[in-house]
């Protein structure tokens, strides 16, 4: 299925594309497209340009979005469980109330993103740059934040067996004062 067929079928009311989307090696540009509520589980969107895409309520579980550009993407209430988001980059993305259980965000370069109420249980955020991102009421149980830098707004995050940027393990609901870039010598 190519990009035009995906968009045509979506416009015709189809929402189930589970396992059907493979854009590996394709120069995919879905800028400002509405794919809310679509089932894109197991999709391969590696390196896709997803700027301004509305994927609210979408199922992207098990998908590969590594190295994707996510500037202004809307993922409100989306299912991103076990999704590969390693190396994604962009700003002002909204992950509010999404489920990112066991998601891989290692090496992500995100700024001014919102993760309010997001479930990040078991997520891998190692070496992620999360500049000015908000994790208000986000659940970071068993998440790995080793080497993560530049995140603010975590004072209301829920931490339980969470590996913090400095390697310490935290279990409290009062949040954590995140290390700044200068604190790690970067």
C-alpha positions as CSV (number, residue, x, y, z in Angstrom):
1,X,0.0,0.0,0.0
2,X,1.4,3.4,-0.9
3,X,0.8,6.7,0.8
4,X,-1.9,7.8,-1.6
5,X,-3.8,4.5,-1.1
6,X,-3.6,4.8,2.7
7,X,-5.0,8.3,2.7
8,X,-7.7,7.4,0.1
9,X,-8.9,4.4,2.2
10,X,-8.8,6.5,5.4
11,X,-10.9,9.2,3.7
12,X,-13.3,6.5,2.6
13,X,-13.8,5.5,6.3
14,X,-11.5,2.6,6.7
15,X,-9.5,2.6,10.0
16,X,-8.0,-0.8,10.2
17,X,-4.5,-0.9,8.6
18,X,-3.0,-3.3,11.2
19,X,0.2,-4.9,9.7
20,X,-0.5,-3.4,6.3
21,X,1.7,-0.2,6.3
22,X,5.3,-0.7,5.4
23,X,7.0,2.5,4.2
24,X,10.6,1.3,4.9
25,X,12.9,3.1,2.5
26,X,10.1,5.3,1.2
27,X,10.3,9.1,1.4
28,X,7.1,9.4,3.4
29,X,5.7,12.8,4.1
30,X,2.4,12.8,6.0
31,X,2.6,16.5,7.1
32,X,-0.7,17.7,8.7
33,X,-2.7,14.6,7.8
34,X,-5.5,13.4,10.0
35,X,-5.2,9.7,10.8
36,X,-7.0,9.8,14.2
37,X,-8.4,6.6,15.5
38,X,-6.5,4.6,12.8
39,X,-5.1,1.2,13.6
40,X,-1.5,1.4,12.4
41,X,-0.2,-1.4,14.7
42,X,3.0,-3.0,13.5
43,X,3.4,-0.2,10.9
44,X,6.8,0.6,9.6
45,X,7.1,4.4,9.5
46,X,10.9,4.6,10.0
47,X,12.2,8.0,9.2
48,X,8.8,9.3,8.2
49,X,7.9,13.0,8.3
50,X,5.0,13.1,10.6
51,X,4.9,16.9,11.3
52,X,1.5,18.1,12.5
53,X,-0.1,14.7,11.9
54,X,-3.2,13.9,14.1
55,X,-2.9,10.4,15.4
56,X,-5.0,11.0,18.5
57,X,-6.6,7.7,19.6
58,X,-4.6,5.8,17.0
59,X,-3.2,2.3,17.7
60,X,0.5,2.3,16.9
61,X,1.4,-0.6,19.1
62,X,4.5,-2.5,17.9
63,X,5.1,0.1,15.2
64,X,8.5,1.4,14.1
65,X,8.7,5.1,14.1
66,X,12.5,5.3,14.7
67,X,14.2,8.5,13.4
68,X,10.8,10.0,12.5
69,X,10.2,13.7,12.5
70,X,7.4,14.4,14.9
71,X,7.2,18.2,15.1
72,X,3.7,19.2,16.3
73,X,2.3,15.6,16.1
74,X,-0.9,14.9,18.1
75,X,-0.9,11.5,19.9
76,X,-3.5,12.2,22.5
77,X,-4.8,8.9,24.0
78,X,-2.8,6.9,21.4
79,X,-1.6,3.4,22.0
80,X,2.1,3.3,21.5
81,X,2.8,0.2,23.6
82,X,6.1,-1.5,22.5
83,X,6.6,1.0,19.8
84,X,10.1,1.9,18.5
85,X,10.4,5.6,18.9
86,X,14.2,5.6,19.1
87,X,15.8,8.7,17.7
88,X,12.6,10.5,17.0
89,X,13.0,14.3,16.8
90,X,10.8,17.4,16.9
91,X,9.0,19.7,19.2
92,X,5.6,20.6,20.6
93,X,4.4,17.0,20.2
94,X,1.5,16.0,22.4
95,X,1.5,12.6,24.0
96,X,-1.2,13.4,26.7
97,X,-3.0,10.4,28.1
98,X,-1.2,8.1,25.7
99,X,0.1,4.6,26.6
100,X,3.8,4.1,25.9
101,X,4.2,1.0,28.0
102,X,7.6,-0.6,27.1
103,X,8.1,2.0,24.3
104,X,11.7,2.7,23.2
105,X,12.4,6.4,23.2
106,X,16.2,6.0,23.5
107,X,18.1,8.8,21.9
108,X,14.9,10.8,21.2
109,X,15.5,14.6,20.7
110,X,12.3,16.3,21.8
111,X,11.5,19.8,23.0
112,X,8.4,21.4,24.5
113,X,6.5,18.1,24.4
114,X,3.6,17.1,26.7
115,X,3.4,13.8,28.4
116,X,0.6,14.7,30.8
117,X,-1.1,11.7,32.2
118,X,0.9,9.4,30.0
119,X,1.7,5.8,31.0
120,X,5.4,5.3,30.4
121,X,5.7,2.1,32.4
122,X,8.8,0.2,31.4
123,X,9.7,2.8,28.8
124,X,13.3,3.2,27.7
125,X,14.3,6.9,27.7
126,X,18.1,6.4,27.9
127,X,20.1,9.3,26.5
128,X,16.9,11.1,25.5
129,X,17.0,14.9,25.3
130,X,13.6,16.1,26.6
131,X,14.1,19.8,26.7
132,X,11.3,21.8,28.4
133,X,9.0,18.8,28.2
134,X,6.2,18.2,30.7
135,X,5.5,14.9,32.5
136,X,2.7,16.1,34.7
137,X,1.0,13.1,36.3
138,X,2.9,10.8,34.0
139,X,3.5,7.3,35.2
140,X,7.2,6.4,35.0
141,X,7.1,3.0,36.8
142,X,10.1,0.9,35.9
143,X,11.1,3.4,33.3
144,X,14.8,3.9,32.4
145,X,16.0,7.5,32.2
146,X,19.7,6.8,32.4
147,X,21.5,9.7,30.7
148,X,18.3,11.6,29.9
149,X,18.9,15.4,30.0
150,X,17.1,18.7,29.8
151,X,13.7,17.7,31.1
152,X,11.7,20.0,33.4
153,X,8.2,19.8,34.7
154,X,8.5,16.3,36.3
155,X,7.6,17.4,39.8
156,X,4.2,15.7,39.5
157,X,5.4,12.5,37.8
158,X,4.7,9.1,39.4
159,X,8.0,7.3,40.0
160,X,8.3,3.7,41.1
161,X,11.5,1.7,40.6
162,X,12.4,4.4,38.1
163,X,16.1,4.6,37.0
164,X,16.9,8.3,37.0
165,X,19.3,10.2,34.7
166,X,22.1,9.8,37.3
167,X,21.5,6.1,37.7
168,X,19.8,6.3,41.0
169,X,16.5,4.5,41.5
170,X,13.5,6.5,42.7
171,X,10.2,5.4,44.1
172,X,8.0,8.3,45.1
173,X,5.1,10.3,43.8
174,X,6.7,13.7,44.4
175,X,8.8,13.8,41.3
176,X,12.4,14.4,40.7
177,X,14.4,17.6,40.0
178,X,15.8,16.7,36.7
179,X,19.5,17.2,35.9
180,X,20.3,20.0,33.6
181,X,22.7,19.8,30.7
182,X,25.4,21.6,32.7
183,X,25.1,19.1,35.5
184,X,26.2,16.3,33.3
185,X,28.9,18.3,31.5
186,X,27.2,18.1,28.2
